[in-house]
Structures are given as structure tokens and as C-alpha cells.
Amino acid sequence: MQRVRLRYTKRGRLRFTSHRDFQRAFERALRRAEVPMAYSAGFTPHPKVSYANAAPTGTGSEAEYLEIALTETRDPEQLRILLDESLPAGLDIVEAVEARTSGLADRLTASVWELRLDGVDPADAARAVAAFNAAEAVEVQRLTKNGVRTFDARPAVASLETLETTEEHTSQADRPTDQPCAILRLVVRHVTPAVRPDDVLSGLRAVADLAPPVPAAVTRLAQGLFDEETGTVTDPLAPDREAVPA
């Protein structure tokens, strides 16, 4: 049995695709591409697909990951092309590698996010970011199925900074506007409870009364292992590329 790991994107309007919607679209793509999938046992067999840490509905992403199990060996790049052609534009398979190591999910310990705040002056955003970074604790609330939950969002945030508008940045959800615009770069650890970009925005509102006039355009740029020494997030597929084939 061959295992292949894929990186895919959610771009443009497809950022509003729920994880369940993506699952249905991906399973249709597997059938269209005639991928020799391995199936689970039991009364209702399902294709063996493992999804890892999907982005929230409404956020774009350049770094979503999954793993599939095949009954026959296939070239990962040819498989990527066939699957990409079978998915709608915006849900793009951008990378495929044969799984030669274990524990992909264990290597997804942090994410890099870009938050575009239309209508927010960059100077106001910089002051809010400074207040957030200086705070020892930033309590935010989230509505859950068990009611409103209050938790501290500050420990999960490894870094939060504003980007100069002249800096190169990647945001597939950018919207053209003549209004001021602030761009934030966020690195957040994957902890329990999970701290999402909207929680950090709630924290900015709590510590500095920063309230964007329109919803933020949020894009995940990367996810992988967090390097405490450098503060960077490493590529989770690198170990598979570097492993010597058996």
C-alpha cells in the first residue's frame, strides 16, 4: 500500500467552502481521476483519506494537508495533476509527496496567518499589536455548543506584527479598496483550546478597542513544526522529500 501526502489551497470564493464540502468535492475528484484508493473495512467502506487540521470556514489557505492510501503505486506528481484537474479552481492541489515518514499530523504544531484589515489605519493597528504583545494575558470569549467559553489567547501567539504596505505579502482573499488597510502577520501555536485568527482579532478589540469596519480577510500562509529558536514554521513535507526511498 502506498501513502501519498498532498498540500492543497482554498482561494478566492472557495475560502467559504466548509471542510465537509471539501471532503465531498475531493472524493468526487478521486473517482474522476480513477485513483486506486484503499478503502476501510466494515459495512460502509470509505476511501482512506486522513485530513489534518483544516482551516476554519471563511478563511483562505495556502497550506492545507491530507494523506491518501492507494492499493497501487502511482507517481505523486502525475497524481497531483490528475486530482488538481478534477477539482474546481480555488481548491488546488499544489504539492504531492510519497509518505516515507510517520506522523504528519504531529508535525503541524503552528500556523502562519495573514490578516488584512480593510478600513483600519496601519498606525492604529500597530498600536493595538503593541498592546497585545505587551499583555500578560488576553481573555477572549467564544460561543460553543456548550455555551460561551472564556480563555486566554495570549500564550498561543508566538508572534504578531504589522507589515508595511510596501512589503510583499500573499493574500488570495485581497479585496480592492481605496480605504486604509492594515496587514498583520500572525504565528500561532496549535494548542487546546485552539486559538484562531478571529480570537486574536477579539483580543485586539479587548486590549486596544481595535474594531475593523468590515470582516478581516484571513489567509493561512503555512503550517508545520514551530522552531522555538528561530520563531519560524517549517515545511511538514520536507522529511518525506529528504527520506531515502526504501
Salt bridges, closest charged atoms under 4 A:
ASP21 OD1 - ARG24 NH2 2.51
GLU62 OE1 - ARG11 NH2 2.77
GLU64 OE2 - ARG220 NH2 2.77
GLU67 OE2 - ARG3 NH1 3.05
GLU67 OE1 - ARG5 NE 2.61
GLU72 OE1 - ARG74 NH2 3.10
GLU77 OE2 - ARG80 NH2 2.96
ASP92 OD2 - ARG11 NH1 3.19
GLU95 OE1 - ARG7 NE 3.12
GLU95 OE2 - ARG241 NH2 2.23
GLU98 OE1 - ARG100 NH2 3.87
GLU114 OE2 - HIS169 ND1 3.26
GLU114 OE1 - ARG185 NH2 3.68
ASP118 OD1 - ARG116 NE 2.73
ASP118 OD2 - ARG175 NH2 3.19
ASP124 OD1 - ARG127 NH2 2.21
ASP174 OD1 - ARG116 NH1 3.45
ASP198 OD1 - ARG196 NE 3.25
ASP199 OD2 - ARG142 NH2 2.31
GLU228 OE1 - ARG189 NH2 3.47
ASP235 OD2 - ARG241 NH2 2.64
ASP240 OD2 - ARG5 NH1 2.86
ASP240 OD2 - ARG107 NH2 3.12
